[in-house]
Amino acid sequence: MMDKMIIGRYIPSNSVLHSMDPRSKLILIFLFVCIVFLANNAITYGVLVIYTLLMISLSKVPAKYLIGGLKPVIWLVLFTLFLHIFLTKEGTLLFEYGWIKIYEEGLRQGVFISLRFFLLILMTSLLTLTTTPIEITDGLETLLNPLKKFKFPVHELALMMSISLRFIPTLMQETEKIMKAQTARGVDFTSGPLKDRVKSIVPLLIPLFISSFKRAEELAIAMEARGYRGGEGRTKYRQLKWGMMDSGMLVFLGVVTIILTLLRT
Amino acid sequence: MDISLQQVEYRYQIGTPFERLAITEVSIDIPSGTYLAIIGHTGSGKSTILQHLNALLKPTKGKVVIGNREITSGEKQKNLKEIRQKVGIVFQFPEHQLFEETVEKDICFGPMNFGVSETEARARARKAIKQVGLSEEILAKSPFDLSGGQMRRVAIAGVLAMEPDVIVLDEPTAGLDPRGRKEIMEMFYKLHKERNLSTVLVTHSMEDASLYADEIVIMHKGEVYKRGEPREIFQSPEGLLELGLDVPEVVRFQHKLEGTFNTKLDKTCITLEELTEAVSGLLRRGELV
């Protein structure tokens, strides 16, 4: 059921992207999300597309798999595409049929915005596909560390994040298991009238809630039993290492940014 | 109801980097009234086979015949409820599926999904709760106020109340104390005999398999490694021991005894009684020196 979801998945490999420091990857993604908005013509979008394709090839993630992962968001993208095509009334009129009028600018905007969507989704997927959740939270914790001065609970936030990320697959498995058990007892989750389907959520949700609460309690006890008492003075087993590649990639994105600012209209 | 798996293959998450072959070339026949045990290590494909028995999973290759229905990879199946009513599955830790306010409602949930009237379902609940060895008073309680062992029994009652022809058990005694284990296994065996059910037991326990099953299938790395009656299977325990699978204590004792004294007992013993008899026979004849 969740086979096609790629958001939040991690694919183990030994690619360049996999071996990078999570901090540099987080910064890269953050910058990328910003500079995507610099692009406003065909050439600048071309530069972004080339950059993304380069990153994909560096990640060694099978392209077929990435494209398969775009399927769940395709409707959202198509929706925005058509909104732009039909609602923008600038530029020359390209096509007219009854009340439908398509303008050049609308088509251009629509295509660009959809492209922007795809680029953002691809890049953020690349982050999670090449970085384990633990690395991401570790990276985030160190990046946010300066905020501790303002009494911002950085460690607690990171812990919460890593616990929830850690339990997403568990929860998914649990959901599937209980769904199967209830299907075997005659519940139909996939067909039938809407009313029945809404009702069939109850035998799924209640066991899920109960097991989640139980698990939370067990986890808390297990952590305390092993001496956990907050982040104060806690050392790390995994040390983050900033390498040449990390600085190199940041410089490279900087160059891309400069090119974008020069080429945009 | 006969079930037969023919050259079944199943791959999880087909078409993704996570694709994994779970079982391949599995052919098993389960004629009506058989008690079949499926044994193997974790990850040997036992649970995958189990989910094919009531069409929770569709084979990626080969076919599964359940009664007069045929489940193959391609076509979309309609109306699988009929199959699910006839093949009841007791999953591992079935107490996790309880959700109703009262035990009675939870037991009635299955039957009523299959179109049984409320009065009939209640009657079945009373019957089922006795079958699993609990008293009727428990019916009015919340399932979440019960002990772990009681919850397990209630969940099992919920499957029994569906009155299936085939009952599939996935490690039904995992996490129970020895007495609870024995009681539950005895109960299933009694039901099997009385109602002439087909029973499929997926287990780690060679002991249970050898005591109750007519036939044992040993799974190894997604393939059927060996199948046969318990006595055949345990005749040459070396292979099993090599795979790191347990053999029943009785069999292991016989194997060691035969090795030490360089002798052979008359037959492969399964129960303690048989073993005692065989060994005392040897002693009486003075063959153990």
Interface residues (C-beta under 8 A of the other chain):
Chain A: D3 K4 I11 V61 P62 Y65 G68 K177 I178 K180 A181 Q182 T183 A184 R185 G186 V187 D188 V202 P203 I206 P207 I210 S211
Chain B: Q13 I14 G15 T16 P17 F18 Q51 N54 L56 K81 R84 Q85 G88 I89 F91 P94 H96 Q97 L98 F99 F109 G110 N113 F114 F144 G158 V159 M162
